[in-house]
C-alpha cells in the first residue's frame, strides 16, 4: 500500500543524506512492512509544503510496536528514490 505523508524539512535532509532510516508515527493508517511512503517536505512553522524540494519515496522494511506509546509505531525504511516522480517506485 502507498501512503502520502508530510515530512518536516529537518527530517527530509536526514533521510536524503542517509543518516535517518526510521520514523516514529501515529499508526492511523495501519502501516505494514512492504508499504511505500511518499514523503512530502513540509515546513511546520510556515504551515506549507516546500515545493522546491523533491518528495522522498521509501519502503517500510520493519515495523515495531513493542515499546512504543499507545497508537504509535516505529517504521524502519529503505530510501527508494529521491525524485518527485511517483512512477519511479
PDB file with one MODEL, atoms N, CA, C and O in Angstrom:
MODEL        1
ATOM      1  N   UNK A   1       0.833  -1.168   0.000  1.00  0.00           N
ATOM      2  CA  UNK A   1       0.000   0.000   0.000  1.00  0.00           C
ATOM      3  C   UNK A   1       0.888   1.245   0.000  1.00  0.00           C
ATOM      4  O   UNK A   1       1.979   1.233   0.570  1.00  0.00           O
ATOM      5  N   UNK A   2       0.433   2.287  -0.621  1.00  0.00           N
ATOM      6  CA  UNK A   2       1.171   3.546  -0.670  1.00  0.00           C
ATOM      7  C   UNK A   2       0.490   4.562   0.239  1.00  0.00           C
ATOM      8  O   UNK A   2      -0.734   4.693   0.247  1.00  0.00           O
ATOM      9  N   UNK A   3       1.318   5.281   1.011  1.00  0.00           N
ATOM     10  CA  UNK A   3       0.825   6.321   1.908  1.00  0.00           C
ATOM     11  C   UNK A   3       1.543   7.628   1.579  1.00  0.00           C
ATOM     12  O   UNK A   3       2.765   7.637   1.430  1.00  0.00           O
ATOM     13  N   UNK A   4       0.815   8.713   1.466  1.00  0.00           N
ATOM     14  CA  UNK A   4       1.402  10.033   1.257  1.00  0.00           C
ATOM     15  C   UNK A   4       1.383  10.760   2.591  1.00  0.00           C
ATOM     16  O   UNK A   4       0.334  10.901   3.219  1.00  0.00           O
ATOM     17  N   UNK A   5       2.560  11.224   3.019  1.00  0.00           N
ATOM     18  CA  UNK A   5       2.713  11.802   4.350  1.00  0.00           C
ATOM     19  C   UNK A   5       3.499  13.103   4.306  1.00  0.00           C
ATOM     20  O   UNK A   5       4.360  13.297   3.448  1.00  0.00           O
ATOM     21  N   UNK A   6       3.191  13.985   5.239  1.00  0.00           N
ATOM     22  CA  UNK A   6       4.010  15.175   5.458  1.00  0.00           C
ATOM     23  C   UNK A   6       5.311  14.738   6.121  1.00  0.00           C
ATOM     24  O   UNK A   6       5.331  13.790   6.906  1.00  0.00           O
ATOM     25  N   UNK A   7       6.387  15.433   5.799  1.00  0.00           N
ATOM     26  CA  UNK A   7       7.676  15.178   6.437  1.00  0.00           C
ATOM     27  C   UNK A   7       8.332  16.517   6.730  1.00  0.00           C
ATOM     28  O   UNK A   7       8.574  17.305   5.815  1.00  0.00           O
ATOM     29  N   UNK A   8       8.617  16.778   7.985  1.00  0.00           N
ATOM     30  CA  UNK A   8       9.249  18.045   8.333  1.00  0.00           C
ATOM     31  C   UNK A   8      10.597  18.159   7.620  1.00  0.00           C
ATOM     32  O   UNK A   8      11.301  17.168   7.426  1.00  0.00           O
ATOM     33  N   UNK A   9      10.933  19.369   7.242  1.00  0.00           N
ATOM     34  CA  UNK A   9      12.122  19.632   6.420  1.00  0.00           C
ATOM     35  C   UNK A   9      13.397  19.087   7.069  1.00  0.00           C
ATOM     36  O   UNK A   9      14.227  18.505   6.371  1.00  0.00           O
ATOM     37  N   UNK A  10      13.576  19.259   8.376  1.00  0.00           N
ATOM     38  CA  UNK A  10      14.803  18.766   9.006  1.00  0.00           C
ATOM     39  C   UNK A  10      14.924  17.248   8.885  1.00  0.00           C
ATOM     40  O   UNK A  10      16.032  16.729   8.750  1.00  0.00           O
ATOM     41  N   UNK A  11      13.814  16.538   8.931  1.00  0.00           N
ATOM     42  CA  UNK A  11      13.851  15.089   8.715  1.00  0.00           C
ATOM     43  C   UNK A  11      14.120  14.760   7.253  1.00  0.00           C
ATOM     44  O   UNK A  11      14.775  13.762   6.953  1.00  0.00           O
ATOM     45  N   UNK A  12      13.621  15.589   6.343  1.00  0.00           N
ATOM     46  CA  UNK A  12      13.858  15.394   4.909  1.00  0.00           C
ATOM     47  C   UNK A  12      15.357  15.357   4.638  1.00  0.00           C
ATOM     48  O   UNK A  12      15.843  14.464   3.944  1.00  0.00           O
ATOM     49  N   UNK A  13      16.091  16.326   5.186  1.00  0.00           N
ATOM     50  CA  UNK A  13      17.539  16.379   4.962  1.00  0.00           C
ATOM     51  C   UNK A  13      18.222  15.122   5.493  1.00  0.00           C
ATOM     52  O   UNK A  13      19.113  14.580   4.838  1.00  0.00           O
ATOM     53  N   UNK A  14      17.811  14.649   6.680  1.00  0.00           N
ATOM     54  CA  UNK A  14      18.451  13.476   7.282  1.00  0.00           C
ATOM     55  C   UNK A  14      18.147  12.196   6.498  1.00  0.00           C
ATOM     56  O   UNK A  14      19.019  11.337   6.368  1.00  0.00           O
ATOM     57  N   UNK A  15      16.945  12.060   5.981  1.00  0.00           N
ATOM     58  CA  UNK A  15      16.620  10.896   5.154  1.00  0.00           C
ATOM     59  C   UNK A  15      17.336  10.995   3.813  1.00  0.00           C
ATOM     60  O   UNK A  15      17.860  10.000   3.312  1.00  0.00           O
ATOM     61  N   UNK A  16      17.359  12.170   3.244  1.00  0.00           N
ATOM     62  CA  UNK A  16      18.011  12.393   1.947  1.00  0.00           C
ATOM     63  C   UNK A  16      19.490  12.040   1.989  1.00  0.00           C
ATOM     64  O   UNK A  16      20.012  11.443   1.048  1.00  0.00           O
ATOM     65  N   UNK A  17      20.174  12.406   3.085  1.00  0.00           N
ATOM     66  CA  UNK A  17      21.615  12.109   3.153  1.00  0.00           C
ATOM     67  C   UNK A  17      21.908  10.725   3.733  1.00  0.00           C
ATOM     68  O   UNK A  17      23.073  10.344   3.853  1.00  0.00           O
ATOM     69  N   UNK A  18      20.865   9.964   4.096  1.00  0.00           N
ATOM     70  CA  UNK A  18      21.036   8.596   4.557  1.00  0.00           C
ATOM     71  C   UNK A  18      21.276   8.427   6.046  1.00  0.00           C
ATOM     72  O   UNK A  18      21.442   7.299   6.509  1.00  0.00           O
ATOM     73  N   UNK A  19      21.301   9.517   6.815  1.00  0.00           N
ATOM     74  CA  UNK A  19      21.579   9.399   8.245  1.00  0.00           C
ATOM     75  C   UNK A  19      20.340   9.037   9.061  1.00  0.00           C
ATOM     76  O   UNK A  19      20.466   8.636  10.218  1.00  0.00           O
ATOM     77  N   UNK A  20      19.161   9.170   8.487  1.00  0.00           N
ATOM     78  CA  UNK A  20      17.918   8.771   9.180  1.00  0.00           C
ATOM     79  C   UNK A  20      17.264   7.654   8.387  1.00  0.00           C
ATOM     80  O   UNK A  20      16.972   7.806   7.201  1.00  0.00           O
ATOM     81  N   UNK A  21      17.034   6.512   9.067  1.00  0.00           N
ATOM     82  CA  UNK A  21      16.471   5.343   8.395  1.00  0.00           C
ATOM     83  C   UNK A  21      15.231   4.809   9.108  1.00  0.00           C
ATOM     84  O   UNK A  21      14.797   3.692   8.830  1.00  0.00           O
ATOM     85  N   UNK A  22      14.660   5.583  10.014  1.00  0.00           N
ATOM     86  CA  UNK A  22      13.449   5.163  10.703  1.00  0.00           C
ATOM     87  C   UNK A  22      12.636   6.395  11.082  1.00  0.00           C
ATOM     88  O   UNK A  22      13.135   7.520  11.079  1.00  0.00           O
ATOM     89  N   UNK A  23      11.380   6.150  11.406  1.00  0.00           N
ATOM     90  CA  UNK A  23      10.451   7.226  11.752  1.00  0.00           C
ATOM     91  C   UNK A  23       9.432   6.684  12.750  1.00  0.00           C
ATOM     92  O   UNK A  23       8.954   5.560  12.600  1.00  0.00           O
ATOM     93  N   UNK A  24       9.102   7.469  13.757  1.00  0.00           N
ATOM     94  CA  UNK A  24       8.002   7.147  14.671  1.00  0.00           C
ATOM     95  C   UNK A  24       6.775   7.898  14.183  1.00  0.00           C
ATOM     96  O   UNK A  24       6.834   9.101  13.930  1.00  0.00           O
ATOM     97  N   UNK A  25       5.674   7.194  14.054  1.00  0.00           N
ATOM     98  CA  UNK A  25       4.440   7.793  13.522  1.00  0.00           C
ATOM     99  C   UNK A  25       3.243   7.313  14.318  1.00  0.00           C
ATOM    100  O   UNK A  25       3.262   6.236  14.913  1.00  0.00           O
ATOM    101  N   UNK A  26       2.198   8.132  14.318  1.00  0.00           N
ATOM    102  CA  UNK A  26       0.901   7.669  14.802  1.00  0.00           C
ATOM    103  C   UNK A  26       0.449   6.604  13.814  1.00  0.00           C
ATOM    104  O   UNK A  26       0.489   6.820  12.602  1.00  0.00           O
ATOM    105  N   UNK A  27       0.020   5.453  14.328  1.00  0.00           N
ATOM    106  CA  UNK A  27      -0.382   4.368  13.432  1.00  0.00           C
ATOM    107  C   UNK A  27      -1.866   4.495  13.081  1.00  0.00           C
ATOM    108  O   UNK A  27      -2.684   3.645  13.432  1.00  0.00           O
ATOM    109  N   UNK A  28      -2.179   5.569  12.387  1.00  0.00           N
ATOM    110  CA  UNK A  28      -3.566   5.832  11.995  1.00  0.00           C
ATOM    111  C   UNK A  28      -3.873   5.316  10.597  1.00  0.00           C
ATOM    112  O   UNK A  28      -4.972   5.529  10.084  1.00  0.00           O
ATOM    113  N   UNK A  29      -2.903   4.635   9.973  1.00  0.00           N
ATOM    114  CA  UNK A  29      -3.084   4.145   8.607  1.00  0.00           C
ATOM    115  C   UNK A  29      -2.873   2.641   8.473  1.00  0.00           C
ATOM    116  O   UNK A  29      -3.003   2.087   7.381  1.00  0.00           O
ATOM    117  N   UNK A  30      -2.551   1.990   9.571  1.00  0.00           N
ATOM    118  CA  UNK A  30      -2.312   0.550   9.505  1.00  0.00           C
ATOM    119  C   UNK A  30      -1.054   0.208   8.724  1.00  0.00           C
ATOM    120  O   UNK A  30      -1.072  -0.684   7.875  1.00  0.00           O
ATOM    121  N   UNK A  31       0.034   0.907   9.004  1.00  0.00           N
ATOM    122  CA  UNK A  31       1.297   0.677   8.293  1.00  0.00           C
ATOM    123  C   UNK A  31       1.730  -0.782   8.404  1.00  0.00           C
ATOM    124  O   UNK A  31       1.549  -1.415   9.443  1.00  0.00           O
ATOM    125  N   UNK A  32       2.305  -1.308   7.318  1.00  0.00           N
ATOM    126  CA  UNK A  32       2.803  -2.679   7.279  1.00  0.00           C
ATOM    127  C   UNK A  32       4.151  -2.722   6.565  1.00  0.00           C
ATOM    128  O   UNK A  32       4.474  -1.834   5.776  1.00  0.00           O
ATOM    129  N   UNK A  33       4.931  -3.759   6.846  1.00  0.00           N
ATOM    130  CA  UNK A  33       6.181  -3.986   6.125  1.00  0.00           C
ATOM    131  C   UNK A  33       5.845  -4.133   4.643  1.00  0.00           C
ATOM    132  O   UNK A  33       4.899  -4.832   4.279  1.00  0.00           O
ATOM    133  N   UNK A  34       6.617  -3.478   3.804  1.00  0.00           N
ATOM    134  CA  UNK A  34       6.390  -3.501   2.362  1.00  0.00           C
ATOM    135  C   UNK A  34       5.638  -2.285   1.853  1.00  0.00           C
ATOM    136  O   UNK A  34       5.623  -2.031   0.648  1.00  0.00           O
ATOM    137  N   UNK A  35       5.009  -1.523   2.755  1.00  0.00           N
ATOM    138  CA  UNK A  35       4.320  -0.302   2.328  1.00  0.00           C
ATOM    139  C   UNK A  35       5.317   0.704   1.778  1.00  0.00           C
ATOM    140  O   UNK A  35       6.481   0.733   2.180  1.00  0.00           O
ATOM    141  N   UNK A  36       4.847   1.515   0.864  1.00  0.00           N
ATOM    142  CA  UNK A  36       5.640   2.598   0.288  1.00  0.00           C
ATOM    143  C   UNK A  36       5.136   3.915   0.869  1.00  0.00           C
ATOM    144  O   UNK A  36       3.934   4.180   0.886  1.00  0.00           O
ATOM    145  N   UNK A  37       6.069   4.734   1.344  1.00  0.00           N
ATOM    146  CA  UNK A  37       5.724   6.041   1.892  1.00  0.00           C
ATOM    147  C   UNK A  37       6.255   7.119   0.963  1.00  0.00           C
ATOM    148  O   UNK A  37       7.453   7.172   0.686  1.00  0.00           O
ATOM    149  N   UNK A  38       5.372   7.974   0.486  1.00  0.00           N
ATOM    150  CA  UNK A  38       5.764   9.131  -0.314  1.00  0.00           C
ATOM    151  C   UNK A  38       5.788  10.300   0.653  1.00  0.00           C
ATOM    152  O   UNK A  38       4.746  10.727   1.152  1.00  0.00           O
ATOM    153  N   UNK A  39       6.977  10.813   0.914  1.00  0.00           N
ATOM    154  CA  UNK A  39       7.174  11.827   1.942  1.00  0.00           C
ATOM    155  C   UNK A  39       7.294  13.209   1.308  1.00  0.00           C
ATOM    156  O   UNK A  39       8.232  13.487   0.561  1.00  0.00           O
ATOM    157  N   UNK A  40       6.330  14.064   1.618  1.00  0.00           N
ATOM    158  CA  UNK A  40       6.291  15.418   1.065  1.00  0.00           C
ATOM    159  C   UNK A  40       6.921  16.391   2.064  1.00  0.00           C
ATOM    160  O   UNK A  40       6.449  16.503   3.196  1.00  0.00           O
ATOM    161  N   UNK A  41       7.988  17.099   1.656  1.00  0.00           N
ATOM    162  CA  UNK A  41       8.645  18.029   2.580  1.00  0.00           C
ATOM    163  C   UNK A  41       7.699  19.147   3.007  1.00  0.00           C
ATOM    164  O   UNK A  41       7.025  19.761   2.179  1.00  0.00           O
ATOM    165  N   UNK A  42       7.663  19.400   4.323  1.00  0.00           N
ATOM    166  CA  UNK A  42       6.706  20.333   4.917  1.00  0.00           C
ATOM    167  C   UNK A  42       7.423  21.205   5.936  1.00  0.00           C
ATOM    168  O   UNK A  42       8.201  20.715   6.754  1.00  0.00           O
ATOM    169  N   UNK A  43       7.152  22.500   5.877  1.00  0.00           N
ATOM    170  CA  UNK A  43       7.724  23.462   6.820  1.00  0.00           C
ATOM    171  C   UNK A  43       6.661  23.782   7.872  1.00  0.00           C
ATOM    172  O   UNK A  43       5.738  24.550   7.600  1.00  0.00           O
ATOM    173  N   UNK A  44       6.779  23.195   9.081  1.00  0.00           N
ATOM    174  CA  UNK A  44       5.716  23.352  10.076  1.00  0.00           C
ATOM    175  C   UNK A  44       5.541  24.783  10.580  1.00  0.00           C
ATOM    176  O   UNK A  44       4.422  25.185  10.899  1.00  0.00           O
ATOM    177  N   UNK A  45       6.618  25.554  10.658  1.00  0.00           N
ATOM    178  CA  UNK A  45       6.493  26.933  11.157  1.00  0.00           C
ATOM    179  C   UNK A  45       5.657  27.797  10.215  1.00  0.00           C
ATOM    180  O   UNK A  45       4.907  28.666  10.659  1.00  0.00           O
ATOM    181  N   UNK A  46       5.793  27.551   8.913  1.00  0.00           N
ATOM    182  CA  UNK A  46       5.042  28.321   7.913  1.00  0.00           C
ATOM    183  C   UNK A  46       3.756  27.610   7.503  1.00  0.00           C
ATOM    184  O   UNK A  46       2.898  28.195   6.843  1.00  0.00           O
ATOM    185  N   UNK A  47       3.628  26.331   7.902  1.00  0.00           N
ATOM    186  CA  UNK A  47       2.466  25.503   7.559  1.00  0.00           C
ATOM    187  C   UNK A  47       2.279  25.398   6.048  1.00  0.00           C
ATOM    188  O   UNK A  47       1.173  25.561   5.533  1.00  0.00           O
ATOM    189  N   UNK A  48       3.399  25.119   5.335  1.00  0.00           N
ATOM    190  CA  UNK A  48       3.351  24.992   3.876  1.00  0.00           C
ATOM    191  C   UNK A  48       4.231  23.821   3.437  1.00  0.00           C
ATOM    192  O   UNK A  48       5.205  23.474   4.105  1.00  0.00           O
ATOM    193  N   UNK A  49       3.870  23.225   2.310  1.00  0.00           N
ATOM    194  CA  UNK A  49       4.730  22.250   1.653  1.00  0.00           C
ATOM    195  C   UNK A  49       5.828  23.004   0.933  1.00  0.00           C
ATOM    196  O   UNK A  49       5.596  24.095   0.412  1.00  0.00           O
ATOM    197  N   UNK A  50       7.029  22.431   0.900  1.00  0.00           N
ATOM    198  CA  UNK A  50       8.177  23.065   0.249  1.00  0.00           C
ATOM    199  C   UNK A  50       8.314  22.451  -1.134  1.00  0.00           C
ATOM    200  O   UNK A  50       8.955  21.415  -1.306  1.00  0.00           O
ATOM    201  N   UNK A  51       7.710  23.096  -2.108  1.00  0.00           N
ATOM    202  CA  UNK A  51       7.645  22.535  -3.455  1.00  0.00           C
ATOM    203  C   UNK A  51       8.988  22.509  -4.162  1.00  0.00           C
ATOM    204  O   UNK A  51       9.155  21.764  -5.128  1.00  0.00           O
ATOM    205  N   UNK A  52       9.958  23.309  -3.704  1.00  0.00           N
ATOM    206  CA  UNK A  52      11.286  23.315  -4.331  1.00  0.00           C
ATOM    207  C   UNK A  52      12.068  22.046  -4.008  1.00  0.00           C
ATOM    208  O   UNK A  52      13.026  21.709  -4.704  1.00  0.00           O
ATOM    209  N   UNK A  53      11.660  21.342  -2.951  1.00  0.00           N
ATOM    210  CA  UNK A  53      12.328  20.106  -2.546  1.00  0.00           C
ATOM    211  C   UNK A  53      11.529  18.927  -3.101  1.00  0.00           C
ATOM    212  O   UNK A  53      10.299  18.955  -3.111  1.00  0.00           O
ATOM    213  N   UNK A  54      12.220  17.909  -3.553  1.00  0.00           N
ATOM    214  CA  UNK A  54      11.559  16.728  -4.111  1.00  0.00           C
ATOM    215  C   UNK A  54      10.965  15.860  -3.009  1.00  0.00           C
ATOM    216  O   UNK A  54      11.436  15.859  -1.872  1.00  0.00           O
ATOM    217  N   UNK A  55       9.924  15.126  -3.372  1.00  0.00           N
ATOM    218  CA  UNK A  55       9.398  14.104  -2.474  1.00  0.00           C
ATOM    219  C   UNK A  55      10.447  13.007  -2.322  1.00  0.00           C
ATOM    220  O   UNK A  55      11.245  12.767  -3.228  1.00  0.00           O
ATOM    221  N   UNK A  56      10.437  12.350  -1.175  1.00  0.00           N
ATOM    222  CA  UNK A  56      11.265  11.168  -0.986  1.00  0.00           C
ATOM    223  C   UNK A  56      10.333   9.964  -0.956  1.00  0.00           C
ATOM    224  O   UNK A  56       9.234  10.034  -0.405  1.00  0.00           O
ATOM    225  N   UNK A  57      10.771   8.872  -1.544  1.00  0.00           N
ATOM    226  CA  UNK A  57       9.968   7.648  -1.560  1.00  0.00           C
ATOM    227  C   UNK A  57      10.764   6.569  -0.838  1.00  0.00           C
ATOM    228  O   UNK A  57      11.906   6.279  -1.195  1.00  0.00           O
ATOM    229  N   UNK A  58      10.141   5.975   0.193  1.00  0.00           N
ATOM    230  CA  UNK A  58      10.808   4.943   0.981  1.00  0.00           C
ATOM    231  C   UNK A  58       9.907   3.720   1.072  1.00  0.00           C
ATOM    232  O   UNK A  58       8.692   3.808   0.898  1.00  0.00           O
ATOM    233  N   UNK A  59      10.526   2.580   1.347  1.00  0.00           N
ATOM    234  CA  UNK A  59       9.788   1.330   1.533  1.00  0.00           C
ATOM    235  C   UNK A  59       9.995   0.867   2.970  1.00  0.00           C
ATOM    236  O   UNK A  59      11.129   0.812   3.447  1.00  0.00           O
ATOM    237  N   UNK A  60       8.907   0.532   3.663  1.00  0.00           N
ATOM    238  CA  UNK A  60       8.973   0.084   5.052  1.00  0.00           C
ATOM    239  C   UNK A  60       9.599  -1.310   5.090  1.00  0.00           C
ATOM    240  O   UNK A  60       9.121  -2.233   4.431  1.00  0.00           O
ATOM    241  N   UNK A  61      10.685  -1.453   5.876  1.00  0.00           N
ATOM    242  CA  UNK A  61      11.389  -2.728   5.981  1.00  0.00           C
ATOM    243  C   UNK A  61      11.173  -3.398   7.333  1.00  0.00           C
ATOM    244  O   UNK A  61      11.427  -4.595   7.473  1.00  0.00           O
ATOM    245  N   UNK A  62      10.709  -2.648   8.330  1.00  0.00           N
ATOM    246  CA  UNK A  62      10.470  -3.205   9.668  1.00  0.00           C
ATOM    247  C   UNK A  62       9.443  -2.341  10.376  1.00  0.00           C
ATOM    248  O   UNK A  62       9.449  -1.116  10.249  1.00  0.00           O
ATOM    249  N   UNK A  63       8.564  -2.987  11.118  1.00  0.00           N
ATOM    250  CA  UNK A  63       7.535  -2.291  11.898  1.00  0.00           C
ATOM    251  C   UNK A  63       7.673  -2.716  13.342  1.00  0.00           C
ATOM    252  O   UNK A  63       7.764  -3.909  13.634  1.00  0.00           O
ATOM    253  N   UNK A  64       7.691  -1.742  14.262  1.00  0.00           N
ATOM    254  CA  UNK A  64       7.810  -2.068  15.683  1.00  0.00           C
ATOM    255  C   UNK A  64       6.709  -1.369  16.467  1.00  0.00           C
ATOM    256  O   UNK A  64       6.506  -0.162  16.336  1.00  0.00           O
ATOM    257  N   UNK A  65       6.003  -2.143  17.283  1.00  0.00           N
ATOM    258  CA  UNK A  65       5.011  -1.569  18.183  1.00  0.00           C
ATOM    259  C   UNK A  65       5.422  -1.764  19.643  1.00  0.00           C
ATOM    260  O   UNK A  65       5.010  -1.002  20.518  1.00  0.00           O
ATOM    261  N   UNK A  66       6.236  -2.786  19.899  1.00  0.00           N
ATOM    262  CA  UNK A  66       6.708  -3.045  21.259  1.00  0.00           C
ATOM    263  C   UNK A  66       7.537  -1.860  21.742  1.00  0.00           C
ATOM    264  O   UNK A  66       8.439  -1.396  21.044  1.00  0.00           O
ATOM    265  N   UNK A  67       7.231  -1.382  22.923  1.00  0.00           N
ATOM    266  CA  UNK A  67       7.998  -0.276  23.494  1.00  0.00           C
ATOM    267  C   UNK A  67       7.557   1.095  23.007  1.00  0.00           C
ATOM    268  O   UNK A  67       8.101   2.108  23.447  1.00  0.00           O
ATOM    269  N   UNK A  68       6.584   1.146  22.110  1.00  0.00           N
ATOM    270  CA  UNK A  68       6.079   2.421  21.591  1.00  0.00           C
ATOM    271  C   UNK A  68       4.863   2.847  22.416  1.00  0.00           C
ATOM    272  O   UNK A  68       4.158   2.001  22.967  1.00  0.00           O
ATOM    273  N   UNK A  69       4.620   4.141  22.499  1.00  0.00           N
ATOM    274  CA  UNK A  69       3.421   4.652  23.175  1.00  0.00           C
ATOM    275  C   UNK A  69       2.187   4.125  22.449  1.00  0.00           C
ATOM    276  O   UNK A  69       2.241   3.836  21.254  1.00  0.00           O
ATOM    277  N   UNK A  70       1.101   4.003  23.158  1.00  0.00           N
ATOM    278  CA  UNK A  70      -0.144   3.514  22.559  1.00  0.00           C
ATOM    279  C   UNK A  70      -0.495   4.325  21.316  1.00  0.00           C
ATOM    280  O   UNK A  70      -0.485   5.556  21.336  1.00  0.00           O
ATOM    281  N   UNK A  71      -0.808   3.607  20.228  1.00  0.00           N
ATOM    282  CA  UNK A  71      -1.215   4.259  18.992  1.00  0.00           C
ATOM    283  C   UNK A  71      -0.068   4.686  18.097  1.00  0.00           C
ATOM    284  O   UNK A  71      -0.298   5.229  17.017  1.00  0.00           O
ATOM    285  N   UNK A  72       1.181   4.447  18.533  1.00  0.00           N
ATOM    286  CA  UNK A  72       2.350   4.812  17.731  1.00  0.00           C
ATOM    287  C   UNK A  72       3.040   3.567  17.203  1.00  0.00           C
ATOM    288  O   UNK A  72       2.877   2.471  17.742  1.00  0.00           O
ATOM    289  N   UNK A  73       3.813   3.752  16.142  1.00  0.00           N
ATOM    290  CA  UNK A  73       4.560   2.668  15.526  1.00  0.00           C
ATOM    291  C   UNK A  73       5.934   3.204  15.110  1.00  0.00           C
ATOM    292  O   UNK A  73       6.070   4.360  14.709  1.00  0.00           O
ATOM    293  N   UNK A  74       6.938   2.347  15.213  1.00  0.00           N
ATOM    294  CA  UNK A  74       8.263   2.673  14.701  1.00  0.00           C
ATOM    295  C   UNK A  74       8.426   2.003  13.350  1.00  0.00           C
ATOM    296  O   UNK A  74       8.178   0.805  13.216  1.00  0.00           O
ATOM    297  N   UNK A  75       8.838   2.763  12.352  1.00  0.00           N
ATOM    298  CA  UNK A  75       8.998   2.234  10.996  1.00  0.00           C
ATOM    299  C   UNK A  75      10.431   2.420  10.529  1.00  0.00           C
ATOM    300  O   UNK A  75      10.916   3.548  10.444  1.00  0.00           O
ATOM    301  N   UNK A  76      11.110   1.323  10.226  1.00  0.00           N
ATOM    302  CA  UNK A  76      12.406   1.394   9.554  1.00  0.00           C
ATOM    303  C   UNK A  76      12.126   1.349   8.064  1.00  0.00           C
ATOM    304  O   UNK A  76      11.157   0.731   7.624  1.00  0.00           O
ATOM    305  N   UNK A  77      12.980   2.009   7.287  1.00  0.00           N
ATOM    306  CA  UNK A  77      12.711   2.066   5.859  1.00  0.00           C
ATOM    307  C   UNK A  77      13.985   2.162   5.047  1.00  0.00           C
ATOM    308  O   UNK A  77      15.059   2.482   5.554  1.00  0.00           O
ATOM    309  N   UNK A  78      13.822   1.871   3.767  1.00  0.00           N
ATOM    310  CA  UNK A  78      14.906   1.977   2.780  1.00  0.00           C
ATOM    311  C   UNK A  78      14.508   3.064   1.786  1.00  0.00           C
ATOM    312  O   UNK A  78      13.389   3.063   1.273  1.00  0.00           O
ATOM    313  N   UNK A  79      15.413   3.978   1.519  1.00  0.00           N
ATOM    314  CA  UNK A  79      15.170   5.030   0.540  1.00  0.00           C
ATOM    315  C   UNK A  79      15.172   4.417  -0.858  1.00  0.00           C
ATOM    316  O   UNK A  79      16.149   3.790  -1.267  1.00  0.00           O
ATOM    317  N   UNK A  80      14.074   4.603  -1.584  1.00  0.00           N
ATOM    318  CA  UNK A  80      13.962   4.068  -2.939  1.00  0.00           C
ATOM    319  C   UNK A  80      14.346   5.088  -3.987  1.00  0.00           C
ATOM    320  O   UNK A  80      15.060   4.775  -4.939  1.00  0.00           O
ATOM    321  N   UNK A  81      13.871   6.313  -3.811  1.00  0.00           N
ATOM    322  CA  UNK A  81      14.164   7.339  -4.801  1.00  0.00           C
ATOM    323  C   UNK A  81      14.113   8.714  -4.168  1.00  0.00           C
ATOM    324  O   UNK A  81      13.376   8.954  -3.212  1.00  0.00           O
ATOM    325  N   UNK A  82      14.908   9.603  -4.717  1.00  0.00           N
ATOM    326  CA  UNK A  82      14.938  10.988  -4.258  1.00  0.00           C
ATOM    327  C   UNK A  82      14.187  11.900  -5.208  1.00  0.00           C
ATOM    328  O   UNK A  82      14.149  13.115  -5.009  1.00  0.00           O
ATOM    329  N   UNK A  83      13.586  11.319  -6.246  1.00  0.00           N
ATOM    330  CA  UNK A  83      12.902  12.174  -7.221  1.00  0.00           C
ATOM    331  C   UNK A  83      11.450  12.379  -6.829  1.00  0.00           C
ATOM    332  O   UNK A  83      10.933  11.684  -5.954  1.00  0.00           O
ATOM    333  N   UNK A  84      10.808  13.313  -7.461  1.00  0.00           N
ATOM    334  CA  UNK A  84       9.417  13.611  -7.140  1.00  0.00           C
ATOM    335  C   UNK A  84       8.460  12.789  -7.995  1.00  0.00           C
ATOM    336  O   UNK A  84       7.243  12.932  -7.876  1.00  0.00           O
ATOM    337  N   UNK A  85       9.002  11.927  -8.859  1.00  0.00           N
ATOM    338  CA  UNK A  85       8.169  11.151  -9.781  1.00  0.00           C
ATOM    339  C   UNK A  85       7.701   9.876  -9.096  1.00  0.00           C
ATOM    340  O   UNK A  85       8.500   8.961  -8.898  1.00  0.00           O
ATOM    341  N   UNK A  86       6.430   9.794  -8.731  1.00  0.00           N
ATOM    342  CA  UNK A  86       5.901   8.635  -8.019  1.00  0.00           C
ATOM    343  C   UNK A  86       5.947   7.373  -8.863  1.00  0.00           C
ATOM    344  O   UNK A  86       5.951   6.267  -8.323  1.00  0.00           O
ATOM    345  N   UNK A  87       5.983   7.527 -10.190  1.00  0.00           N
ATOM    346  CA  UNK A  87       6.031   6.360 -11.071  1.00  0.00           C
ATOM    347  C   UNK A  87       7.367   5.625 -10.970  1.00  0.00           C
ATOM    348  O   UNK A  87       7.490   4.505 -11.467  1.00  0.00           O
ATOM    349  N   UNK A  88       8.368   6.236 -10.333  1.00  0.00           N
ATOM    350  CA  UNK A  88       9.691   5.630 -10.236  1.00  0.00           C
ATOM    351  C   UNK A  88       9.712   4.485  -9.230  1.00  0.00           C
ATOM    352  O   UNK A  88      10.670   3.713  -9.204  1.00  0.00           O
ATOM    353  N   UNK A  89       8.694   4.359  -8.415  1.00  0.00           N
ATOM    354  CA  UNK A  89       8.661   3.307  -7.392  1.00  0.00           C
ATOM    355  C   UNK A  89       8.502   1.949  -8.028  1.00  0.00           C
ATOM    356  O   UNK A  89       8.453   0.939  -7.325  1.00  0.00           O
TER     357      UNK A  89
ENDMDL
END
